[in-house]
Amino acid sequence: MKGVVIAFIFAILGLFLSSHAGSTLPRSEIECGTKVAFLGIHFNDMSTEGAYNGIRKDEVERIRISEEYITQRLQAAGFFVVSNAPIADKLVKIFNPAQCNGCDIKFGRELGVKYVVVSEATKVSNLIQSVNIQMRDVETKYQVRGLAVDIRGNTDLAWKRGYRFIFDNSTLVGCETS
């Protein structure tokens, strides 16, 4: 029963996040080469397995692979993804950059970017997971892009399909010409 309640909460959260997609900027309002900071993926393991055993090696690798994929897709969409090196010592101290009371905006200002991008992956079980990406305007602090999607399976392929779906079916694009 508890799993059903948690799944319901994530379904509502997904609807909430995707409902904000209507407030996104048109593609034409983003210039090619716009600087963005991608602050990485926060992995939230709510599973019983995670409670007992912690994060698995394959999940750590999956996060790394997904972060590379997101960076590549942002670059392919016309964004210039800046290095997080100047804020690395501060970023490592943040539990979840997507939920940190505006620290993502502060980091974006320090890095001199127009947009800051964060992502969360939530594991309810090895079958039920969700991934999301949010892009916020550093000046206005508003979310300008974003989408959440539920995925099935805790595999590299499932995660890649989830993130690919977000890029292919949302407004999380820049000035792509293709």
N, C-alpha and C positions, 0 to 999 in steps of 0.2 A: 504494500500500500504506500509506504514511504517513497519508493521509487516512482510510483505513478504520480504522486504529488510533486516530486522534484521535476519529473518530465513535463508536467503541466506548467510549472513555473517557468521552465526554459522555453516552452512553446509560447507563452505569453510574452516573455522577454524578447524572443525572436520577432514576434509581431510588433512589439513596441519599437525595437530598433529599426525594423524595416519600414515602419510607418513614418519614420523621420526622413526616409529617403526622398520624400516629396519636397523637402526643403533644400535639396541639393542645388548647387550652381550648375547652370548649363555648361556643356563642354566648351562652348565658345568663350566663356569667361575665364578659362584657365589658359595661360600662355605656355607655349612649349618651353621647357627648361625651368619651370617653376621649382624652387627649392622646397624639398620636403624632408622631414626627419622621421624615420621609421624607428620607433622605440622598442620594437620586438614583440614577441608573443608571450603573454602571461598564460601559463598552464594551471588551470584550476581543477584538481583531481578531487571529485566528490564521491568517488567510488569506495566501496568497502575495501577492495584490493589496495587502493592508494592509502587508505587509513592505516592499514596493517603493514604494508610493505614500502610505502613511499613511491617516488617516481622511478620508473623503470628505465634502463639504459636505452631501449628502443624508443621510448617516448622522448627522451632527451635528444636523441638523434633526429626524430621526427620533427621536433620543434626547430632544430637547426636547419633541416632541409626546407621546411615551410618558410622560415624567415628568409632564406636565400630565394625561394620562389617568389615571395611577395616583393622583395627588393627588385628582382628581375622584371616582374610584371609592372611595378611602378615605373621603372626606367623605360620599359617598352611603351608605356602609356604617355611618355614625354616628360616625366618628372625627373629632376636632378636630386637623387637621394644623397644627402650629406652624411659625413661620418659622425658617429656619436662619440668619437674619441675625446673631444673637449669636455663632455659631461659624463664620461664613463664611470668615474668615481662616485658621482651622485646617483646615476641611474642604477647602479648595482645595489644601492641601499633601498630602492623603492620596491615594495612587494608587488604592486600591480600598476604600471603606468597608465592603464586605461581607467583606473578608479583611484585616483590619488589627489583629489581636491584641487585639480588644476596644475599639478606639477608638470604635466605634459606640455601645457602652454608655456610655463616658465622655461622648460628645456628648449622648446621651440624658439623662444626669444633669444636665449643664450646662443643658440646655433644660427640665428639669423635667417630662419626659414619662414615661408608663407604658411605652410601647412605642417601639421604633426599627425602622424599615422600610428595607431596602436592596434593591437589585435589580442583577442582572448580565445583560448581553446578550453572548453569545459568538458570533462569526462565524468559522466554519470555512471557509466559502466563500460565494459569493453565493447558493447554493442551501441549504446546511446551516447553520442557526443555532439557538441556544437562548436562552430568556429565563427568568429566575426571579425570585421575590420571596421575601424572608425577613422575618419579623417576630420580634423578640426582646424578651423582658421585661427591662426595665432593671434591675429588682431581682434577679431570679433568674439572669439572663444566658442563660436557655434560649430556644431557638427555640420559639415558641408557634403559629406559623402559617407556611405556606410551601408553594411548589410550583414545579417546573421543568417546562418544556415545550419540545419541539423544534418549530421552525417551518421552513417551506420558503419560501425567497425572501427577498431583501433589499429589501422594499418596505414602505411605510407600512402597507398593508393587512395584510401578513403579521405584522408586529410587533403591530399592534392586535389582530388575532385571537389571537395568542399571549397577550398580557396579558389580553384579555377571557376567554379560556379559563381562565386562572388564577383570576380573580375569580369566574367563573360556576361552576367545577367544583372548587373547593377550599374550605377552611374560612377563607379570607382574607376574612371578613366580620365585621362588628360586630353592631350591634343593628338591622339593616335590618328594616323593617316590611313591605316588599313581597316 
